[in-house]
Amino acid sequence: MFQSNHPVQTPAVATRDLRLTYGDTQILRGIDLALNPGETLALLGPSGCGKTTLLRLVAGLLAPTAGEVHIDGQVMASDSVFLPPERRGLGMVFQDYALWPHMSVAENVAFPLEMRKIPRADRTARVTEALERVGLGAMADRSPAALSGGQQQRVAIARAIVAEPHIVLFDEPLSNLDRELREVMVAELGALIRGLGLTAIYVTHDQSEALTLADQVAVMEAGMIAQLAPPDQLIESPASAKVAEFLRLGTVIDMQRSGVGWASGGRRFALAGPDSAAARLLITARALRVVGLDAADLTGTVTGVQYRDTAYAVAVALDGGTAPQTVSLSSNIRMRPGDRIGLEIISDRLRWFPAGDSSLTLV
């Protein structure tokens, strides 16, 4: 029998059929995850989908109704075992920073070490190193109230890593910051996680944060995982119309079979598709090409233009039909609202889903 020369890697964090129920309400409905050492997992989804609850179950801040939590191959929670947070060896960064205002920056960072009764000299050295890693070495004696929001978040991160955990949990750590500062902090946070070789679970409702930071992204819906995949696979191959709509990958249209083609909202589409009477169609920006009006599969009027990085994102209201429909495309040429354009559909870039594949609730 063939045997691999590569040992099977023990996941840093794993859950098995993890469930949480309050009365008759199911908060989590069977979560299975396995996160390898050194990887970052983003839990992404709308408010109320269960992502923060899942993080708290991993941290030991909540006990599951059923299922198991494993850290480094050891059972942390099951029907017969429950280890509290201080015995799980994790660092955690909260949304509200959770800094003590009566303590200095250094004292805040040192607190986890004091709880572990680390000697003073060792505490001082570790705190200094942690603050240097987050770029706050010169602010050790300041009060947290004297710092900006971004600096306070760095203090919280320093406190999470000062005890040198190899797994750190992040609960929407950047949500209180403005957009520009969030983009800076995401880059810094990613570099820090990689530089320290951390394993991380990162809760967010911001897809740009998730796709930038994570090796794997779990899109959650109503206490379940709708899709778990690397960021590029998530974008290129969404598992459902629900996921595609939540990630805003394009326009999802309900289609009905019409002769040899398809129809939607009174419009006809000369497309091949699944062998069914109805389906849902994802039209991404990459599936549309601007052509002359006479050669177009679809025609419409430009309703909005935004410049993004190296191209323009263009919204087009389609002509005809009994219901309004808008699609989006990318263009190197600046268009103006009111411009009339023709669109060619690139069939091999379309993605079809079963009918009735409804949407995640967006925040």
C-alpha positions, 0 to 999 in steps of 0.5 A, a space after each residue: 500500500 502506498 504511504 505518503 512521506 508527508 505527515 498529516 498536519 494537525 489543525 491549529 483550530 478545528 470544530 466538529 458539528 459545532 452547535 449553539 441553541 438558545 431555547 428554540 432558536 438555533 444560533 449555530 447549526 453544525 459548523 465544521 472547520 479546520 485551520 492549519 497552523 500559520 493560516 488566517 481564516 476570515 469569518 465573513 457575513 452579515 450581522 446576526 449570521 453567527 460569526 462572532 458567536 463562533 469566535 466566542 465558542 473557539 475562545 471559550 467565552 461560550 460553551 456549545 450546546 453540541 459538537 467539539 472545539 479542538 486546539 492543536 489536537 486537544 479537545 477544548 470543548 465537547 459534551 464532557 470537556 470545557 476548558 475556560 479561555 485562560 487555559 486555551 493559550 489564545 490571544 484576542 483582539 476585541 472590537 472596542 479595544 477593551 483597554 483600561 483607562 486607568 492604566 498606561 499603555 505599557 500596563 495594559 499590554 503587561 496585564 496578561 503577563 501579570 495574570 500568568 505571574 511572569 517576573 517583572 524583568 521578563 514582563 518589561 522586556 516582553 512589553 517593550 518588544 510587543 510595543 516595538 512590533 506594533 510601532 508604539 515603542 515610544 508611547 509606553 507611558 502614555 494613557 490610552 485616552 491620549 492615543 488615536 483610534 488606530 494607536 489604541 487598536 495597536 495597543 490591543 494587538 500588542 496585548 494580544 501577542 505579548 504572551 506569545 500565543 500562536 493563535 490570535 482571534 480578532 473580533 471586527 478589530 477595525 470596525 470603529 476606524 474610518 475607511 482610510 485608516 482601516 485600509 492602512 491597518 489591514 495592511 499592517 495587521 496582515 504583515 504582523 500576522 505573517 511576520 509572527 507566524 500566527 494562526 488567526 481567526 478574523 471576524 468581519 463584515 467587510 469583504 475587502 478586509 477578509 479577502 486581503 487578510 485571509 488564506 481561507 474565507 468562510 462566508 456565513 449565513 444563518 448559523 451555517 457556512 455557505 462557502 469555505 474557500 480561498 479568496 480567489 476561488 470565492 471570487 471566481 467560483 461562488 458556490 451559490 447565488 447567495 454568496 455571489 450577491 453577498 460579495 457583490 460579484 455582479 448582477 443575479 437575474 432570475 431566468 426562465 426557459 424561453 424556446 431555445 434561449 432564456 427570458 427575464 423581466 420581458 427581455 430575451 437572452 440568446 444563451 445556452 444554460 442548464 437543462 431546467 425550466 428556470 435558473 439564476 444567472 450571475 452576470 459579472 463585470 468580466 462577462 460584459 464587453 462594450 460593442 456597437 449598438 447594432 452588434 449588441 446582445 443588450 443595450 442600455 443607458 449608463 446610470 452611474 460611473 465610479 473610478 476604481 484603481 485603474 478602471 471605471 465601474 459603470 452601471 447600465 440600466 438595460 432597455 426594454 422589459 417589464 421590470 428594471 434591471 441594471 448590470 455593471 461592467 468595467 471600462 478603461 474609457 470614461 463614460 457619462 450618465 445618459 450615454 447609450 451603449 451596447 453590450 456583448 455577453 461573454 458566455 463562458 464567463 457567466 455562472 448559472 445557479 439553481 432557481 430559488 437560490 435566495 439571497 443572504 441578508 445584507 448589512 
